[in-house]
Amino acid sequence: MMIPWLWLVVSLLAIGLLAALVLLFRLQRKLGVQQRSYQALLNVLRNEIRITNSGAMGMGRRLKQVEQRLNITAEKQLEMENRDPGALAYNQAAKLMEMGADVEDLIGSCGIARPEAELMALLHQEIKGAAGLKLDR
């Protein structure tokens, strides 16, 4: 009597084991498909990162070139300003005139002669008057 029950238990265990093996095989195949998919995605992302890095490096080189050219231009501008000290005084005088300085202020601050200061004041008044006429139109 015990043999049929034992045979039934062994059969059920064998069927369960077979089902587990089939399920395991299917899961293994599904895992392989997902792994290949993730690997392809990883390769795409690596390529995108490589392209982005390449572009950033190119922009960095270009920015460095522009910065060098800007520094050279600033140095040349400073040299030109220092080369003609009279031009610096006139630039300073023009700025003072725009801020409302009078002839005496120009003579004292910029070290230019009275006739030059008076001429600058007249020019400033003319420019200011011409700008006022344009606004009235």
Rosetta silent file (secondary structure, phi, psi, omega in degrees, C-alpha in Angstrom):
SEQUENCE: MMIPWLWLVVSLLAIGLLAALVLLFRLQRKLGVQQRSYQALLNVLRNEIRITNSGAMGMGRRLKQVEQRLNITAEKQLEMENRDPGALAYNQAAKLMEMGADVEDLIGSCGIARPEAELMALLHQEIKGAAGLKLDR
SCORE:     score description
SCORE:     0.000 S_00000001
   1 L     0.000  -29.349 -177.818    0.000    0.000    0.000 S_00000001
   2 H   -76.215  -24.662 -177.031    2.743    2.361    0.630 S_00000001
   3 H   -67.853  -43.008  177.729    4.270    1.968   -2.760 S_00000001
   4 H   -61.957  -39.013  177.810    1.484    3.696   -4.713 S_00000001
   5 H   -66.009  -40.755  179.291    1.634    6.694   -2.358 S_00000001
   6 H   -65.252  -40.265  177.775    5.365    6.814   -2.634 S_00000001
   7 H   -63.169  -39.432  179.656    5.095    6.549   -6.378 S_00000001
   8 H   -66.618  -43.279  179.347    2.611    9.461   -6.385 S_00000001
   9 H   -64.797  -44.536  178.983    4.848   11.645   -4.196 S_00000001
  10 H   -63.492  -40.960  179.348    7.902   10.919   -6.372 S_00000001
  11 H   -64.250  -44.569  178.756    5.887   11.668   -9.507 S_00000001
  12 H   -63.567  -39.744  177.684    4.636   14.955   -8.081 S_00000001
  13 H   -65.174  -39.948  178.982    8.159   15.919   -7.046 S_00000001
  14 H   -65.900  -41.764  178.374    9.474   15.063  -10.507 S_00000001
  15 H   -65.047  -42.656  178.331    6.744   17.153  -12.180 S_00000001
  16 H   -62.324  -42.213  178.549    7.462   20.047   -9.785 S_00000001
  17 H   -65.276  -41.587  178.153   11.191   19.782  -10.468 S_00000001
  18 H   -63.825  -43.099  178.262   10.578   19.683  -14.220 S_00000001
  19 H   -63.119  -40.791  178.898    8.314   22.762  -13.996 S_00000001
  20 H   -64.304  -39.930  178.457   10.948   24.565  -11.924 S_00000001
  21 H   -65.783  -40.690  178.123   13.623   23.713  -14.503 S_00000001
  22 H   -63.842  -44.516  178.243   11.431   24.985  -17.360 S_00000001
  23 H   -62.533  -42.749  178.552   10.732   28.197  -15.434 S_00000001
  24 H   -61.589  -42.883  179.190   14.414   28.605  -14.624 S_00000001
  25 H   -62.471  -43.707  179.480   15.336   28.129  -18.301 S_00000001
  26 H   -64.258  -43.174  178.426   12.773   30.774  -19.390 S_00000001
  27 H   -63.405  -37.331  178.704   13.982   33.233  -16.757 S_00000001
  28 H   -64.982  -41.359  177.979   17.575   32.653  -17.843 S_00000001
  29 H   -65.360  -42.825  179.335   16.681   33.428  -21.481 S_00000001
  30 H   -63.094  -41.059  177.510   14.744   36.540  -20.426 S_00000001
  31 H   -62.444  -39.556  177.590   17.693   37.669  -18.319 S_00000001
  32 H   -63.452  -41.197  178.453   20.025   37.205  -21.304 S_00000001
  33 H   -63.784  -45.662  179.328   17.764   39.348  -23.505 S_00000001
  34 H   -64.080  -38.435  179.714   17.624   42.074  -20.860 S_00000001
  35 H   -63.479  -43.193  177.926   21.373   41.933  -20.365 S_00000001
  36 H   -64.987  -38.296  178.536   21.984   42.424  -24.102 S_00000001
  37 H   -63.935  -45.512  178.659   19.485   45.305  -24.124 S_00000001
  38 H   -65.705  -36.264  178.201   21.193   47.005  -21.185 S_00000001
  39 H   -65.035  -41.143  177.640   24.608   46.469  -22.757 S_00000001
  40 H   -64.143  -42.870  177.804   23.420   48.131  -25.980 S_00000001
  41 H   -62.913  -40.740  177.693   22.008   51.050  -23.970 S_00000001
  42 H   -62.008  -41.090  178.091   25.271   51.324  -22.051 S_00000001
  43 H   -64.115  -41.015  177.920   27.220   51.478  -25.327 S_00000001
  44 H   -62.302  -45.411  179.926   24.928   54.232  -26.625 S_00000001
  45 H   -64.163  -39.685  177.442   25.395   56.234  -23.424 S_00000001
  46 H   -61.558  -41.982  178.280   29.174   55.789  -23.546 S_00000001
  47 H   -64.274  -40.974  178.600   29.213   57.114  -27.118 S_00000001
  48 H   -64.045  -40.991  177.678   27.079   60.104  -26.120 S_00000001
  49 H   -64.007  -41.936  179.087   29.399   60.884  -23.209 S_00000001
  50 H   -61.664  -43.584  179.607   32.418   60.598  -25.508 S_00000001
  51 H   -65.443  -43.175  179.222   30.818   62.991  -28.019 S_00000001
  52 H   -62.782  -43.862  178.254   29.846   65.443  -25.263 S_00000001
  53 H   -62.140  -41.493  179.369   33.350   65.377  -23.805 S_00000001
  54 H   -62.012  -44.059  178.468   34.844   65.955  -27.231 S_00000001
  55 H   -64.793  -40.290  179.599   32.574   68.957  -27.816 S_00000001
  56 H   -65.691  -39.213  178.652   33.330   70.377  -24.384 S_00000001
  57 H   -66.048  -39.949  177.593   37.057   70.040  -24.961 S_00000001
  58 H   -63.411  -42.908  178.081   36.735   71.802  -28.313 S_00000001
  59 H   -65.116  -37.098  178.051   34.760   74.627  -26.726 S_00000001
  60 H   -62.965  -43.543  177.506   37.349   74.862  -23.963 S_00000001
  61 H   -62.760  -43.878  179.889   40.158   75.231  -26.494 S_00000001
  62 H   -63.297  -42.591  178.758   38.166   77.855  -28.403 S_00000001
  63 H   -63.593  -38.215  178.136   37.384   79.759  -25.197 S_00000001
  64 H   -64.947  -40.730  177.017   41.061   79.705  -24.245 S_00000001
  65 H   -62.514  -43.548  179.939   41.986   81.161  -27.655 S_00000001
  66 H   -64.310  -40.380  178.814   39.394   83.915  -27.278 S_00000001
  67 H   -63.453  -41.593  178.478   40.659   84.688  -23.778 S_00000001
  68 H   -63.136  -42.673  178.763   44.231   84.944  -25.045 S_00000001
  69 H   -65.099  -37.596  177.927   43.151   87.296  -27.841 S_00000001
  70 H   -64.703  -42.331  178.408   41.186   89.394  -25.342 S_00000001
  71 H   -63.008  -41.926  178.513   44.218   89.648  -23.062 S_00000001
  72 H   -62.875  -43.085  179.821   46.405   90.723  -25.996 S_00000001
  73 H   -63.950  -42.006  179.022   43.833   93.331  -27.020 S_00000001
  74 H   -63.652  -40.100  177.990   43.602   94.667  -23.455 S_00000001
  75 H   -64.286  -42.939  179.121   47.400   94.917  -23.278 S_00000001
  76 H   -64.240  -39.722  179.047   47.546   96.763  -26.598 S_00000001
  77 H   -63.622  -43.003  178.389   44.828   99.152  -25.467 S_00000001
  78 H   -63.211  -41.285  177.570   46.713   99.868  -22.261 S_00000001
  79 H   -61.073  -42.600 -179.226   49.926  100.443  -24.239 S_00000001
  80 H   -65.923  -39.398  178.442   48.117  102.864  -26.533 S_00000001
  81 H   -66.075  -38.893 -179.088   46.663  104.777  -23.585 S_00000001
  82 H   -76.756  -22.387 -178.471   50.071  104.963  -21.920 S_00000001
  83 H   -68.218  -39.103 -177.428   51.800  105.940  -25.155 S_00000001
  84 L  -118.633   90.340 -177.137   49.947  109.282  -25.449 S_00000001
  85 H   -63.826  -26.396  178.599   49.485  110.781  -21.989 S_00000001
  86 H   -64.880  -38.304 -179.849   47.758  113.822  -23.512 S_00000001
  87 H   -65.631  -35.394  177.898   44.980  111.655  -24.905 S_00000001
  88 H   -64.255  -41.702  178.737   44.408  110.200  -21.443 S_00000001
  89 H   -63.493  -39.859 -179.544   44.003  113.719  -20.008 S_00000001
  90 H   -69.941  -37.518  176.190   41.504  114.615  -22.743 S_00000001
  91 H   -62.898  -42.831  178.585   39.533  111.413  -22.174 S_00000001
  92 H   -65.431  -39.901  179.174   39.400  112.168  -18.466 S_00000001
  93 H   -64.382  -39.972  178.733   38.375  115.767  -19.199 S_00000001
  94 H   -63.796  -40.601  178.259   35.558  114.600  -21.481 S_00000001
  95 H   -65.073  -41.018  178.340   34.252  112.285  -18.769 S_00000001
  96 H   -64.382  -37.536  178.131   34.389  115.099  -16.223 S_00000001
  97 H   -63.027  -40.712  178.435   32.478  117.385  -18.612 S_00000001
  98 H   -63.966  -29.462  179.443   29.754  114.777  -18.944 S_00000001
  99 L   -86.830   -0.017  174.685   29.489  114.686  -15.149 S_00000001
 100 L   100.788   15.791  179.242   29.047  118.490  -15.045 S_00000001
 101 L   -70.577  153.149  177.114   32.579  119.755  -14.347 S_00000001
 102 L  -103.261 -176.972 -175.052   33.438  123.348  -15.303 S_00000001
 103 H   -59.591  -42.990 -177.977   36.569  124.810  -16.933 S_00000001
 104 H   -63.558  -38.539  177.886   38.385  125.316  -13.597 S_00000001
 105 H   -63.002  -40.799  179.754   37.768  121.688  -12.645 S_00000001
 106 H   -63.960  -43.433 -179.011   39.266  120.519  -15.958 S_00000001
 107 H   -62.742  -45.104 -176.867   42.372  122.671  -15.508 S_00000001
 108 H   -72.827  -39.949 -173.992   42.921  121.459  -11.941 S_00000001
 109 H   -84.150  -38.491 -171.555   42.081  117.781  -12.415 S_00000001
 110 H  -103.123  -13.870  179.310   43.432  117.016  -15.867 S_00000001
 111 L    71.922   28.454  177.054   46.332  119.431  -16.155 S_00000001
 112 L   -99.205  158.523 -176.553   45.239  120.851  -19.514 S_00000001
 113 L   -71.408  155.941 -178.995   45.645  124.512  -20.495 S_00000001
 114 H   -55.519  -47.665 -178.754   42.798  127.015  -20.058 S_00000001
 115 H   -60.071  -37.395  178.290   42.186  127.505  -23.826 S_00000001
 116 H   -66.637  -41.725  179.359   41.891  123.740  -24.298 S_00000001
 117 H   -64.095  -41.516  179.083   39.527  123.441  -21.329 S_00000001
 118 H   -65.444  -39.576  177.983   37.375  126.291  -22.656 S_00000001
 119 H   -63.243  -41.707  177.993   37.299  124.685  -26.105 S_00000001
 120 H   -64.011  -38.334  178.849   36.212  121.392  -24.593 S_00000001
 121 H   -64.680  -41.441  178.761   33.478  123.169  -22.638 S_00000001
 122 H   -64.561  -44.058  178.346   32.205  124.830  -25.817 S_00000001
 123 H   -61.982  -40.873  179.641   32.249  121.542  -27.705 S_00000001
 124 H   -63.464  -41.374  177.999   30.432  119.826  -24.879 S_00000001
 125 H   -63.985  -40.614  178.837   27.745  122.538  -24.899 S_00000001
 126 H   -63.525  -45.589 -179.861   27.352  122.205  -28.681 S_00000001
 127 H   -63.710  -43.084  179.460   27.046  118.425  -28.498 S_00000001
 128 H   -63.324  -41.581  178.244   24.594  118.697  -25.616 S_00000001
 129 H   -66.030  -40.983  179.483   22.555  121.298  -27.530 S_00000001
 130 H   -65.678  -37.616  178.683   22.503  119.195  -30.706 S_00000001
 131 H   -66.664  -37.392  178.073   21.358  116.154  -28.718 S_00000001
 132 H   -65.931  -36.078  178.233   18.571  118.256  -27.190 S_00000001
 133 H   -66.993  -39.015  179.685   17.403  119.367  -30.627 S_00000001
 134 H   -64.574  -37.049  179.985   17.233  115.785  -31.855 S_00000001
 135 H   -69.922  -32.086 -178.424   15.110  114.795  -28.870 S_00000001
 136 H   -70.278  -25.880 -175.223   12.676  117.695  -29.488 S_00000001
 137 L   -70.324    0.000    0.000   11.908  116.568  -33.049 S_00000001
